[in-house]
Amino acid sequence: MQILRGLYSPDTNPVAITIGNFDGVHLGHQTLLDELRAVAQQRGLKTAVVIFEPHPREFFTPQQAPVRLTSLREKLEQFREIGVDRVHVCRFNARFAKMSAADFVHALSEKMHAKFVLIGDDFRFGSGRVGDFALMEKVGLQRGFDVRAMHSVLHDGVRVSSTAVRAALADGKIRLARGYLDRRRKLGFPTANLQLKHNQPPLKGIYVVEVHSDGLGVLQGVASLGVRPTVKQDAKPVLEVHLFEFDRQIYGRHLRVEFLEKLRDEEKYPSLEALTRQIALDVENTKKWFREHE
């Protein structure tokens, strides 16, 4: 998979393009990408995905921006697994925010050589978000590329979206979130024991987890994701994972922590001794969960 910066490609061969933030690469995103690949295969085109970094809302209103479900690295890894040929990472800054809708479509046509564009039915683009599907379709007719709208994907009657995934995670409904993300996918973070970026994490508390890494297999454990109120005040969120029966060196490895079940919310304890007793109970409950789900 090729990764390029901005709305430009040195490859002049025509492509099938889709555009969006793709946070979480959830079931709706996967359906859209499957459709893109199917059309590209029919027409003999390569596939290209345009994403924005940072998320536009992180640029305009960083304090109110939604929590991220996936980092840029995870997103790119998922695109690669799905079979996307090319990803254009557009730096969303003041200059990009001022790009007109007309200039945006011009770049798709003349600089990226789009012959087919697939977008969500609610997609907006250009300065002031004035561009919509109708405008994209109109310009497409003029410039010689087809435009198609991808309608909403439902899961148990609910529209699948990044917002729906965040809401499920905030409520501790891990299985529901996994349903939105599709059971082929895993719900996880890239590494254990790290300071988390991009505002608050999409979920908080104590969880049953599995840790995946090349060469290590699948490791069972219990994780704490939060601000550790017993240990620090006004701390930033941290993910800490305790792995069972494991004492190998893992520093420097790229790990994925898969969240399986929420045990409880994070709490502040009167002493470190009380916290230690609770951790021992969490370990016991986690091992019990694994025994019951073998």
Protein Blocks (a to p, Z undefined) as FASTA:
>chain_A
ZZdedjddfblbdcdddddjkpoiaaklmmmmmmmmmmmmmnopacddddddddfklmmm
mmlpccdfbdfklmmmmmmmnopabdcdddddfklmmpcfklmmmmmmmmnopabdcddf
kbcedehilacfklmmmmmmmnopacdddddddeehiacdfklmmmmmmnopaklmmmmn
opkbccddfbehiadeehiafbecddddddddehklpadddddddehlmlpghiacdddd
ddehiabdfehiacddddfbdfbdcdddfbfklmmmmmmmmmmmmmmmmmmmZZ
